[in-house]
Amino acid sequence: MGSSEVLDVIGIAKTFGTLPSDVIGLDPSDSYTRYCFDESCAYIYNMMQPDKDGKTKTPRFREEEKRNSKTNNPGLDLFLSRENKQKQ
């Protein structure tokens, strides 16, 4: 499962009123892994909820950054983008 697919898991869990760890079928006897996964999903979900000013945060996933990257190096991409802006 890719990182951004966790949003689908969170949505399914909310729709059916179950835990995200149940949605992906984590072993029921592995309680610590289930807890960590569920806690991570809760963090992502809560981060996307509006704050008191109505603002939300959009989660960023490494896979998306790599797809948008020309070099797979965020620092180098930033440097090159600044360099290109200066040339224009």
Buried (B, 14 or more C-beta within 10 A) or exposed (E): EEEEEBBEBBEBBEEEEEBBBBBBEBEEEEEEEBEEBBEEBBEBBEEEEEEEEEEEEEBEBEEEEEEEEEEEEEEEBEEEEEEEEEEE
